[in-house]
Amino acid sequence: MTKAHSHQLLDQNVIDAIPAPTADLRPPARLTEGEKQVLHYTAARYSPDQIAGATNSTLHAIRIHLGRIYGKLGGQTPDEAVTKAHSHQLLEQTVIDAIPAPTADLRPPARLTEGEKQVLHYTAAGYSPDQIAGATDSTLNAIQLHLSHIYGKLGGQTPDEAVAKAHSHQLLEQNVIDAIPAPTADLRPPARLTKGEKQVLHYTAAGYNPDQIADATDSNRHAIQRHLGRIYGNLGVLTADEAVVKAHSHQLLDQTVIDAIPAPPADLAPARPVRKRRLAPAGSRPSGKRRRRK
């Protein structure tokens, strides 16, 4: 610059006619119609979720538009993008004013499957996953899978949030909810027990302990304990008494079978054989070392 002045290569009148530089002299970026729409909604204080709901688009598509807007305008946040767009006259205030105020429930209603709708209605009726599994004759794993899909589609993280979102999107029918009976603790479906597990369960209902069941059925104690562990897992209990109560509630026990089992005697457990000790001959001293075999 100094050399140019010294050689009289610069015309001061031309320099004076140039306006002062500003940070917004970057040429206006060419935005697509979709990007302009997203930009106007952003200027109207919409979040990406709300823009997706208002424009009937996916959240992924809106985020792609925003990423391209940031790249073209050089901003990193919605506020910076809107400021840059105003400076480049890319926004029409009449369009922004015509956009209604954003609300929290503008996300489009998620498309739920019939199974997810059923689980959602039972959840709205106050059912837990276990109770839904029992009422719909499904597995707990299937119900939890439906719930995870519901949470993902509606954006909730708990049953209460999912139900609130579903109500706001009119995804629930109150008539269906009202027709569902009140949930009870025993709606879990009856467990499928093997023949051996049913036998052990009947002996347990007759007051037998594992040792007595092992002796009465000519089995070993380990096998009986294994059967009981599976019974507790299938019925969702932790003790023998709870297992019998659950089994009665699910009609898994035959009272005639229980009545036919004799009362358990206290000495029914097999006695352990007593090992006889060899007596040393009189006058001999016990040796600390064993003789080696030749």
URURCOR-V922812 format. One record per helix or strand of 2 or more residues. SS is the DSSP state (a for helix, b for strand). FROM is the first residue (numbers start at 1). TO is the last residue. If there is no record, write none. Layout:
ss->SS from->FROM to->TO
ss->SS from->FROM to->TO
//
This chain:
ss->a from->2 to->6
ss->a from->12 to->17
ss->a from->33 to->43
ss->a from->48 to->54
ss->a from->59 to->73
ss->a from->78 to->87
ss->a from->93 to->98
ss->a from->114 to->124
ss->a from->129 to->136
ss->a from->140 to->154
ss->a from->159 to->168
ss->a from->174 to->179
ss->a from->195 to->205
ss->a from->210 to->216
ss->a from->221 to->235
ss->a from->240 to->249
ss->a from->255 to->260
//
